[in-house]
Amino acid sequence: MESNKTTRFKILIVEDDFTSQELFKLLLGKKYSITICNGEKGFFTFIERTRADVVLMDISLSGDKNGLELIQYLRKQSIEHKHTPIICYSAHVFSQDKINAFNAGADIFLPKPVSNEVLIETIEMVLLEAEKIN
């Protein structure tokens, strides 16, 4: 998807695994403006200052809050991000994990590992839908 905007779409990635962070930088960094947060501290700092076009959220995070709690925060307490598309991904792939993600407010659930192609297609689809709404 090509954008007529002079700025690139902003993706907030909440992931505490260093290897995954590096993969996201390589995979998404050339096309999108990405910010990677290790967990809740960086997440809250970003959310207070910047608006993301899409959030890519891991469920399992080190720290006091997991990804589901951060999604709930976005949906219930963040005026700027209340309707921001959220793609949740996790190695926890039981049906209850998916239900929990959707109940928290995720728009899409992707199981880990996810292929690069599926991840990129999902991001593109979410951004295209968001543009239609705005």
FIKOL-326411 format. One record per atom (N, C-alpha, C, O): residue number from 1; residue in three letters; chain; atom name; x negated, y, z. Coordinates in steps of 0.02 Angstrom, whole numbers, plus 50000, padded with zeros to 5 digits. Example, Ala and Ser with C-alpha at 12.3 -4.5 7.8 and 13.67 -1.06 7.14 Angstrom:
// residues 2
R zami zase domar fidren     x     y     z
R    1  ala     A      N 49340 49716 50390
R    1  ala     A     CA 49385 49775 50390
R    1  ala     A      C 49340 49835 50390
R    1  ala     A      O 49288 49834 50423
R    2  ser     A      N 49358 49888 50354
R    2  ser     A     CA 49316 49947 50357
R    2  ser     A      C 49355 50002 50394
R    2  ser     A      O 49330 50057 50402
END
This chain:
// residues 134
R zami zase domar fidren     x     y     z
R    1  met     A      N 49958 49942 50000
R    1  met     A     CA 50000 50000 50000
R    1  met     A      C 49956 50061 50000
R    1  met     A      O 49911 50068 50042
R    2  glu     A      N 49967 50105 49954
R    2  glu     A     CA 49930 50167 49950
R    2  glu     A      C 49969 50222 49984
R    2  glu     A      O 50031 50225 49978
R    3  ser     A      N 49936 50265 50018
R    3  ser     A     CA 49969 50320 50051
R    3  ser     A      C 49950 50385 50018
R    3  ser     A      O 49892 50394 49999
R    4  asn     A      N 49997 50431 50012
R    4  asn     A     CA 49982 50497 49986
R    4  asn     A      C 49954 50543 50039
R    4  asn     A      O 49933 50599 50024
R    5  lys     A      N 49954 50521 50100
R    5  lys     A     CA 49928 50561 50155
R    5  lys     A      C 49852 50568 50148
R    5  lys     A      O 49819 50524 50122
R    6  thr     A      N 49826 50624 50173
R    6  thr     A     CA 49754 50634 50171
R    6  thr     A      C 49721 50597 50228
R    6  thr     A      O 49660 50584 50226
R    7  thr     A      N 49758 50581 50280
R    7  thr     A     CA 49730 50542 50335
R    7  thr     A      C 49752 50470 50329
R    7  thr     A      O 49803 50453 50300
R    8  arg     A      N 49711 50427 50357
R    8  arg     A     CA 49727 50356 50355
R    8  arg     A      C 49774 50338 50412
R    8  arg     A      O 49776 50372 50463
R    9  phe     A      N 49812 50284 50403
R    9  phe     A     CA 49855 50260 50456
R    9  phe     A      C 49813 50242 50516
R    9  phe     A      O 49758 50217 50510
R   10  lys     A      N 49841 50255 50576
R   10  lys     A     CA 49807 50242 50639
R   10  lys     A      C 49834 50177 50669
R   10  lys     A      O 49894 50168 50679
R   11  ile     A      N 49788 50132 50683
R   11  ile     A     CA 49806 50069 50715
R   11  ile     A      C 49772 50066 50783
R   11  ile     A      O 49711 50072 50789
R   12  leu     A      N 49812 50055 50834
R   12  leu     A     CA 49786 50043 50901
R   12  leu     A      C 49782 49968 50911
R   12  leu     A      O 49832 49933 50905
R   13  ile     A      N 49723 49943 50925
R   13  ile     A     CA 49712 49872 50936
R   13  ile     A      C 49694 49863 51010
R   13  ile     A      O 49646 49892 51034
R   14  val     A      N 49734 49823 51045
R   14  val     A     CA 49721 49809 51115
R   14  val     A      C 49697 49737 51119
R   14  val     A      O 49737 49690 51114
R   15  glu     A      N 49632 49729 51128
R   15  glu     A     CA 49600 49663 51126
R   15  glu     A      C 49537 49666 51169
R   15  glu     A      O 49496 49711 51162
R   16  asp     A      N 49530 49617 51215
R   16  asp     A     CA 49472 49619 51259
R   16  asp     A      C 49416 49570 51238
R   16  asp     A      O 49364 49568 51271
R   17  asp     A      N 49426 49533 51185
R   17  asp     A     CA 49375 49487 51161
R   17  asp     A      C 49329 49524 51112
R   17  asp     A      O 49353 49548 51060
R   18  phe     A      N 49265 49528 51127
R   18  phe     A     CA 49217 49565 51087
R   18  phe     A      C 49213 49539 51015
R   18  phe     A      O 49210 49579 50969
R   19  thr     A      N 49212 49474 51006
R   19  thr     A     CA 49207 49445 50939
R   19  thr     A      C 49268 49465 50898
R   19  thr     A      O 49261 49482 50839
R   20  ser     A      N 49327 49462 50927
R   20  ser     A     CA 49388 49483 50892
R   20  ser     A      C 49386 49557 50875
R   20  ser     A      O 49407 49577 50821
R   21  gln     A      N 49360 49597 50921
R   21  gln     A     CA 49354 49669 50908
R   21  gln     A      C 49310 49682 50847
R   21  gln     A      O 49328 49722 50803
R   22  glu     A      N 49254 49647 50843
R   22  glu     A     CA 49209 49656 50786
R   22  glu     A      C 49242 49634 50721
R   22  glu     A      O 49233 49666 50669
R   23  leu     A      N 49279 49580 50723
R   23  leu     A     CA 49314 49556 50664
R   23  leu     A      C 49365 49608 50641
R   23  leu     A      O 49370 49622 50581
R   24  phe     A      N 49403 49636 50688
R   24  phe     A     CA 49451 49688 50670
R   24  phe     A      C 49417 49749 50639
R   24  phe     A      O 49443 49778 50591
R   25  lys     A      N 49359 49768 50665
R   25  lys     A     CA 49323 49824 50637
R   25  lys     A      C 49305 49811 50564
R   25  lys     A      O 49314 49854 50521
R   26  leu     A      N 49279 49751 50551
R   26  leu     A     CA 49260 49734 50483
R   26  leu     A      C 49321 49728 50437
R   26  leu     A      O 49320 49752 50380
R   27  leu     A      N 49373 49696 50461
R   27  leu     A     CA 49432 49682 50421
R   27  leu     A      C 49475 49744 50407
R   27  leu     A      O 49501 49752 50352
R   28  leu     A      N 49483 49786 50457
R   28  leu     A     CA 49530 49841 50452
R   28  leu     A      C 49499 49911 50450
R   28  leu     A      O 49531 49959 50429
R   29  gly     A      N 49436 49916 50471
R   29  gly     A     CA 49404 49981 50479
R   29  gly     A      C 49394 50021 50416
R   29  gly     A      O 49392 50082 50419
R   30  lys     A      N 49389 49989 50359
R   30  lys     A     CA 49378 50026 50297
R   30  lys     A      C 49442 50060 50272
R   30  lys     A      O 49439 50113 50241
R   31  lys     A      N 49499 50029 50285
R   31  lys     A     CA 49562 50055 50258
R   31  lys     A      C 49601 50096 50309
R   31  lys     A      O 49638 50142 50290
R   32  tyr     A      N 49593 50081 50373
R   32  tyr     A     CA 49632 50114 50424
R   32  tyr     A      C 49587 50147 50475
R   32  tyr     A      O 49528 50130 50483
R   33  ser     A      N 49615 50196 50509
R   33  ser     A     CA 49582 50226 50566
R   33  ser     A      C 49601 50182 50626
R   33  ser     A      O 49659 50180 50646
R   34  ile     A      N 49552 50148 50654
R   34  ile     A     CA 49568 50102 50709
R   34  ile     A      C 49536 50126 50775
R   34  ile     A      O 49482 50154 50777
R   35  thr     A      N 49573 50113 50827
R   35  thr     A     CA 49548 50123 50895
R   35  thr     A      C 49557 50056 50930
R   35  thr     A      O 49611 50027 50928
R   36  ile     A      N 49504 50033 50963
R   36  ile     A     CA 49508 49970 50999
R   36  ile     A      C 49501 49983 51073
R   36  ile     A      O 49454 50017 51095
R   37  cys     A      N 49548 49956 51111
R   37  cys     A     CA 49547 49962 51184
R   37  cys     A      C 49537 49893 51213
R   37  cys     A      O 49566 49844 51190
R   38  asn     A      N 49495 49888 51264
R   38  asn     A     CA 49483 49825 51298
R   38  asn     A      C 49542 49803 51340
R   38  asn     A      O 49551 49743 51352
R   39  gly     A      N 49580 49849 51363
R   39  gly     A     CA 49636 49833 51408
R   39  gly     A      C 49672 49896 51427
R   39  gly     A      O 49674 49945 51389
R   40  glu     A      N 49702 49895 51486
R   40  glu     A     CA 49747 49949 51506
R   40  glu     A      C 49715 50017 51512
R   40  glu     A      O 49747 50068 51496
R   41  lys     A      N 49653 50021 51536
R   41  lys     A     CA 49621 50086 51546
R   41  lys     A      C 49615 50124 51480
R   41  lys     A      O 49638 50181 51474
R   42  gly     A      N 49586 50093 51431
R   42  gly     A     CA 49579 50125 51366
R   42  gly     A      C 49646 50136 51332
R   42  gly     A      O 49656 50185 51296
R   43  phe     A      N 49692 50090 51343
R   43  phe     A     CA 49759 50094 51315
R   43  phe     A      C 49794 50157 51339
R   43  phe     A      O 49819 50196 51299
R   44  phe     A      N 49796 50168 51404
R   44  phe     A     CA 49831 50226 51431
R   44  phe     A      C 49797 50291 51410
R   44  phe     A      O 49830 50341 51398
R   45  thr     A      N 49731 50291 51407
R   45  thr     A     CA 49695 50350 51384
R   45  thr     A      C 49714 50367 51312
R   45  thr     A      O 49727 50425 51296
R   46  phe     A      N 49716 50317 51268
R   46  phe     A     CA 49735 50328 51198
R   46  phe     A      C 49807 50352 51193
R   46  phe     A      O 49820 50401 51158
R   47  ile     A      N 49852 50318 51226
R   47  ile     A     CA 49923 50333 51221
R   47  ile     A      C 49939 50405 51244
R   47  ile     A      O 49983 50437 51216
R   48  glu     A      N 49902 50429 51293
R   48  glu     A     CA 49914 50497 51318
R   48  glu     A      C 49892 50550 51268
R   48  glu     A      O 49917 50606 51270
R   49  arg     A      N 49844 50533 51224
R   49  arg     A     CA 49814 50584 51181
R   49  arg     A      C 49831 50578 51107
R   49  arg     A      O 49828 50627 51070
R   50  thr     A      N 49850 50518 51085
R   50  thr     A     CA 49855 50506 51013
R   50  thr     A      C 49917 50465 50998
R   50  thr     A      O 49941 50427 51041
R   51  arg     A      N 49942 50472 50938
R   51  arg     A     CA 49999 50431 50916
R   51  arg     A      C 49973 50381 50864
R   51  arg     A      O 49941 50400 50815
R   52  ala     A      N 49989 50318 50875
R   52  ala     A     CA 49970 50265 50828
R   52  ala     A      C 50028 50253 50780
R   52  ala     A      O 50086 50265 50796
R   53  asp     A      N 50011 50231 50719
R   53  asp     A     CA 50062 50212 50671
R   53  asp     A      C 50084 50140 50682
R   53  asp     A      O 50141 50122 50664
R   54  val     A      N 50041 50100 50710
R   54  val     A     CA 50057 50030 50726
R   54  val     A      C 50011 50008 50783
R   54  val     A      O 49955 50031 50789
R   55  val     A      N 50036 49964 50826
R   55  val     A     CA 49997 49936 50881
R   55  val     A      C 49990 49862 50869
R   55  val     A      O 50039 49827 50856
R   56  leu     A      N 49929 49838 50875
R   56  leu     A     CA 49913 49767 50871
R   56  leu     A      C 49893 49746 50942
R   56  leu     A      O 49840 49766 50966
R   57  met     A      N 49935 49706 50974
R   57  met     A     CA 49928 49692 51046
R   57  met     A      C 49917 49618 51060
R   57  met     A      O 49957 49576 51041
R   58  asp     A      N 49861 49603 51094
R   58  asp     A     CA 49851 49535 51119
R   58  asp     A      C 49890 49529 51184
R   58  asp     A      O 49897 49577 51222
R   59  ile     A      N 49916 49470 51198
R   59  ile     A     CA 49954 49460 51260
R   59  ile     A      C 49907 49451 51320
R   59  ile     A      O 49916 49482 51372
R   60  ser     A      N 49856 49409 51311
R   60  ser     A     CA 49811 49395 51367
R   60  ser     A      C 49755 49445 51369
R   60  ser     A      O 49712 49448 51324
R   61  leu     A      N 49755 49485 51421
R   61  leu     A     CA 49704 49537 51430
R   61  leu     A      C 49675 49531 51500
R   61  leu     A      O 49711 49514 51547
R   62  ser     A      N 49611 49546 51507
R   62  ser     A     CA 49583 49548 51574
R   62  ser     A      C 49606 49614 51606
R   62  ser     A      O 49619 49663 51571
R   63  gly     A      N 49609 49614 51670
R   63  gly     A     CA 49633 49674 51706
R   63  gly     A      C 49698 49661 51740
R   63  gly     A      O 49722 49604 51745
R   64  asp     A      N 49728 49714 51764
R   64  asp     A     CA 49789 49708 51803
R   64  asp     A      C 49852 49698 51761
R   64  asp     A      O 49900 49668 51783
R   65  lys     A      N 49851 49723 51699
R   65  lys     A     CA 49911 49719 51657
R   65  lys     A      C 49897 49678 51595
R   65  lys     A      O 49843 49683 51565
R   66  asn     A      N 49945 49636 51576
R   66  asn     A     CA 49938 49598 51515
R   66  asn     A      C 49971 49636 51457
R   66  asn     A      O 50001 49689 51467
R   67  gly     A      N 49966 49608 51398
R   67  gly     A     CA 49993 49640 51339
R   67  gly     A      C 50069 49651 51341
R   67  gly     A      O 50094 49701 51316
R   68  leu     A      N 50105 49604 51372
R   68  leu     A     CA 50177 49611 51377
R   68  leu     A      C 50196 49671 51419
R   68  leu     A      O 50243 49708 51403
R   69  glu     A      N 50159 49682 51473
R   69  glu     A     CA 50173 49740 51515
R   69  glu     A      C 50157 49805 51479
R   69  glu     A      O 50192 49855 51488
R   70  leu     A      N 50105 49805 51438
R   70  leu     A     CA 50088 49865 51400
R   70  leu     A      C 50141 49879 51346
R   70  leu     A      O 50157 49937 51332
R   71  ile     A      N 50167 49826 51315
R   71  ile     A     CA 50221 49834 51266
R   71  ile     A      C 50282 49864 51301
R   71  ile     A      O 50314 49910 51274
R   72  gln     A      N 50299 49838 51359
R   72  gln     A     CA 50357 49864 51396
R   72  gln     A      C 50347 49938 51413
R   72  gln     A      O 50395 49977 51410
R   73  tyr     A      N 50286 49957 51430
R   73  tyr     A     CA 50272 50028 51444
R   73  tyr     A      C 50287 50070 51382
R   73  tyr     A      O 50319 50123 51386
R   74  leu     A      N 50262 50047 51324
R   74  leu     A     CA 50274 50085 51263
R   74  leu     A      C 50349 50094 51249
R   74  leu     A      O 50371 50148 51231
R   75  arg     A      N 50386 50041 51257
R   75  arg     A     CA 50457 50042 51240
R   75  arg     A      C 50499 50082 51290
R   75  arg     A      O 50549 50112 51272
R   76  lys     A      N 50479 50081 51353
R   76  lys     A     CA 50522 50111 51405
R   76  lys     A      C 50497 50179 51430
R   76  lys     A      O 50538 50219 51453
R   77  gln     A      N 50431 50192 51426
R   77  gln     A     CA 50406 50252 51459
R   77  gln     A      C 50368 50300 51413
R   77  gln     A      O 50353 50356 51433
R   78  ser     A      N 50352 50279 51353
R   78  ser     A     CA 50314 50323 51307
R   78  ser     A      C 50361 50352 51254
R   78  ser     A      O 50384 50316 51210
R   79  ile     A      N 50374 50416 51260
R   79  ile     A     CA 50418 50448 51211
R   79  ile     A      C 50387 50445 51142
R   79  ile     A      O 50423 50431 51093
R   80  glu     A      N 50323 50458 51136
R   80  glu     A     CA 50289 50459 51071
R   80  glu     A      C 50286 50390 51038
R   80  glu     A      O 50287 50385 50976
R   81  his     A      N 50283 50337 51077
R   81  his     A     CA 50273 50270 51050
R   81  his     A      C 50333 50223 51058
R   81  his     A      O 50328 50163 51048
R   82  lys     A      N 50389 50252 51078
R   82  lys     A     CA 50448 50210 51091
R   82  lys     A      C 50468 50168 51030
R   82  lys     A      O 50492 50112 51038
R   83  his     A      N 50459 50196 50971
R   83  his     A     CA 50480 50161 50910
R   83  his     A      C 50420 50140 50866
R   83  his     A      O 50430 50119 50809
R   84  thr     A      N 50360 50147 50892
R   84  thr     A     CA 50301 50126 50854
R   84  thr     A      C 50303 50050 50843
R   84  thr     A      O 50315 50013 50891
R   85  pro     A      N 50292 50028 50782
R   85  pro     A     CA 50292 49955 50770
R   85  pro     A      C 50237 49921 50810
R   85  pro     A      O 50180 49944 50813
R   86  ile     A      N 50255 49865 50841
R   86  ile     A     CA 50207 49827 50881
R   86  ile     A      C 50203 49756 50854
R   86  ile     A      O 50252 49719 50850
R   87  ile     A      N 50142 49737 50835
R   87  ile     A     CA 50128 49669 50814
R   87  ile     A      C 50092 49636 50872
R   87  ile     A      O 50037 49655 50891
R   88  cys     A      N 50123 49586 50900
R   88  cys     A     CA 50095 49549 50956
R   88  cys     A      C 50063 49485 50930
R   88  cys     A      O 50092 49452 50887
R   89  tyr     A      N 50005 49469 50954
R   89  tyr     A     CA 49973 49407 50934
R   89  tyr     A      C 49943 49373 50995
R   89  tyr     A      O 49920 49406 51042
R   90  ser     A      N 49943 49307 50993
R   90  ser     A     CA 49921 49270 51052
R   90  ser     A      C 49905 49198 51035
R   90  ser     A      O 49931 49169 50988
R   91  ala     A      N 49861 49171 51075
R   91  ala     A     CA 49847 49099 51071
R   91  ala     A      C 49901 49060 51109
R   91  ala     A      O 49906 48999 51102
R   92  his     A      N 49941 49095 51148
R   92  his     A     CA 49998 49065 51183
R   92  his     A      C 50055 49061 51132
R   92  his     A      O 50086 49111 51117
R   93  val     A      N 50068 49001 51106
R   93  val     A     CA 50114 48997 51050
R   93  val     A      C 50175 48952 51064
R   93  val     A      O 50207 48927 51018
R   94  phe     A      N 50190 48942 51126
R   94  phe     A     CA 50252 48906 51142
R   94  phe     A      C 50311 48952 51127
R   94  phe     A      O 50304 49013 51126
R   95  ser     A      N 50369 48923 51117
R   95  ser     A     CA 50427 48963 51099
R   95  ser     A      C 50442 49015 51153
R   95  ser     A      O 50464 49071 51138
R   96  gln     A      N 50431 48998 51217
R   96  gln     A     CA 50444 49047 51270
R   96  gln     A      C 50397 49107 51266
R   96  gln     A      O 50416 49162 51283
R   97  asp     A      N 50335 49096 51242
R   97  asp     A     CA 50288 49151 51234
R   97  asp     A      C 50313 49200 51181
R   97  asp     A      O 50308 49261 51190
R   98  lys     A      N 50341 49174 51127
R   98  lys     A     CA 50370 49217 51075
R   98  lys     A      C 50430 49254 51102
R   98  lys     A      O 50439 49314 51089
R   99  ile     A      N 50472 49219 51139
R   99  ile     A     CA 50532 49250 51168
R   99  ile     A      C 50511 49306 51215
R   99  ile     A      O 50540 49361 51214
R  100  asn     A      N 50460 49293 51257
R  100  asn     A     CA 50436 49344 51303
R  100  asn     A      C 50410 49405 51267
R  100  asn     A      O 50421 49462 51288
R  101  ala     A      N 50374 49394 51211
R  101  ala     A     CA 50348 49450 51172
R  101  ala     A      C 50404 49492 51143
R  101  ala     A      O 50402 49553 51146
R  102  phe     A      N 50454 49459 51115
R  102  phe     A     CA 50510 49496 51086
R  102  phe     A      C 50551 49531 51141
R  102  phe     A      O 50574 49587 51131
R  103  asn     A      N 50560 49498 51197
R  103  asn     A     CA 50596 49530 51253
R  103  asn     A      C 50558 49590 51280
R  103  asn     A      O 50590 49638 51304
R  104  ala     A      N 50492 49589 51276
R  104  ala     A     CA 50452 49646 51299
R  104  ala     A      C 50459 49705 51251
R  104  ala     A      O 50450 49763 51270
R  105  gly     A      N 50474 49690 51188
R  105  gly     A     CA 50482 49744 51139
R  105  gly     A      C 50440 49737 51076
R  105  gly     A      O 50439 49782 51035
R  106  ala     A      N 50405 49681 51068
R  106  ala     A     CA 50366 49671 51008
R  106  ala     A      C 50412 49664 50947
R  106  ala     A      O 50467 49638 50952
R  107  asp     A      N 50388 49689 50891
R  107  asp     A     CA 50426 49683 50829
R  107  asp     A      C 50410 49619 50791
R  107  asp     A      O 50453 49589 50759
R  108  ile     A      N 50347 49598 50797
R  108  ile     A     CA 50323 49539 50761
R  108  ile     A      C 50277 49500 50808
R  108  ile     A      O 50240 49530 50848
R  109  phe     A      N 50280 49434 50804
R  109  phe     A     CA 50236 49391 50842
R  109  phe     A      C 50195 49349 50794
R  109  phe     A      O 50223 49314 50752
R  110  leu     A      N 50130 49352 50800
R  110  leu     A     CA 50085 49311 50760
R  110  leu     A      C 50045 49265 50805
R  110  leu     A      O 50015 49288 50854
R  111  pro     A      N 50043 49201 50790
R  111  pro     A     CA 50002 49155 50830
R  111  pro     A      C 49928 49159 50810
R  111  pro     A      O 49912 49167 50751
R  112  lys     A      N 49885 49153 50860
R  112  lys     A     CA 49813 49148 50847
R  112  lys     A      C 49796 49075 50834
R  112  lys     A      O 49826 49031 50865
R  113  pro     A      N 49750 49060 50792
R  113  pro     A     CA 49718 49108 50747
R  113  pro     A      C 49765 49126 50690
R  113  pro     A      O 49805 49085 50668
R  114  val     A      N 49759 49187 50666
R  114  val     A     CA 49798 49210 50609
R  114  val     A      C 49750 49224 50552
R  114  val     A      O 49696 49251 50562
R  115  ser     A      N 49769 49206 50492
R  115  ser     A     CA 49725 49217 50435
R  115  ser     A      C 49721 49292 50421
R  115  ser     A      O 49767 49330 50436
R  116  asn     A      N 49665 49312 50393
R  116  asn     A     CA 49655 49382 50375
R  116  asn     A      C 49710 49406 50329
R  116  asn     A      O 49735 49462 50336
R  117  glu     A      N 49728 49364 50281
R  117  glu     A     CA 49779 49384 50232
R  117  glu     A      C 49847 49397 50266
R  117  glu     A      O 49880 49446 50251
R  118  val     A      N 49866 49352 50310
R  118  val     A     CA 49930 49360 50345
R  118  val     A      C 49930 49422 50388
R  118  val     A      O 49979 49459 50390
R  119  leu     A      N 49875 49434 50423
R  119  leu     A     CA 49870 49494 50465
R  119  leu     A      C 49876 49557 50423
R  119  leu     A      O 49914 49602 50441
R  120  ile     A      N 49839 49562 50369
R  120  ile     A     CA 49841 49621 50327
R  120  ile     A      C 49910 49630 50295
R  120  ile     A      O 49937 49685 50294
R  121  glu     A      N 49940 49576 50271
R  121  glu     A     CA 50007 49580 50242
R  121  glu     A      C 50058 49603 50293
R  121  glu     A      O 50103 49642 50277
R  122  thr     A      N 50051 49579 50354
R  122  thr     A     CA 50098 49599 50407
R  122  thr     A      C 50090 49673 50424
R  122  thr     A      O 50141 49708 50431
R  123  ile     A      N 50030 49697 50429
R  123  ile     A     CA 50018 49768 50443
R  123  ile     A      C 50046 49810 50386
R  123  ile     A      O 50080 49860 50398
R  124  glu     A      N 50033 49790 50324
R  124  glu     A     CA 50058 49827 50266
R  124  glu     A      C 50134 49830 50266
R  124  glu     A      O 50164 49882 50254
R  125  met     A      N 50166 49773 50281
R  125  met     A     CA 50239 49769 50283
R  125  met     A      C 50267 49816 50336
R  125  met     A      O 50315 49853 50324
R  126  val     A      N 50238 49815 50395
R  126  val     A     CA 50261 49856 50451
R  126  val     A      C 50253 49931 50434
R  126  val     A      O 50298 49970 50447
R  127  leu     A      N 50197 49949 50405
R  127  leu     A     CA 50186 50019 50386
R  127  leu     A      C 50234 50042 50331
R  127  leu     A      O 50259 50098 50332
R  128  leu     A      N 50247 49998 50283
R  128  leu     A     CA 50293 50014 50230
R  128  leu     A      C 50364 50025 50257
R  128  leu     A      O 50398 50073 50238
R  129  glu     A      N 50385 49982 50302
R  129  glu     A     CA 50451 49990 50333
R  129  glu     A      C 50455 50054 50374
R  129  glu     A      O 50505 50089 50372
R  130  ala     A      N 50401 50070 50411
R  130  ala     A     CA 50400 50130 50452
R  130  ala     A      C 50404 50193 50407
R  130  ala     A      O 50437 50241 50426
R  131  glu     A      N 50372 50192 50349
R  131  glu     A     CA 50375 50248 50303
R  131  glu     A      C 50446 50258 50276
R  131  glu     A      O 50468 50314 50266
R  132  lys     A      N 50481 50203 50264
R  132  lys     A     CA 50549 50208 50238
R  132  lys     A      C 50595 50241 50289
R  132  lys     A      O 50640 50279 50270
R  133  ile     A      N 50583 50227 50352
R  133  ile     A     CA 50625 50255 50405
R  133  ile     A      C 50611 50330 50414
R  133  ile     A      O 50657 50370 50424
R  134  asn     A      N 50547 50348 50409
R  134  asn     A     CA 50528 50419 50420
R  134  asn     A      C 50535 50457 50357
R  134  asn     A      O 50521 50517 50356
END
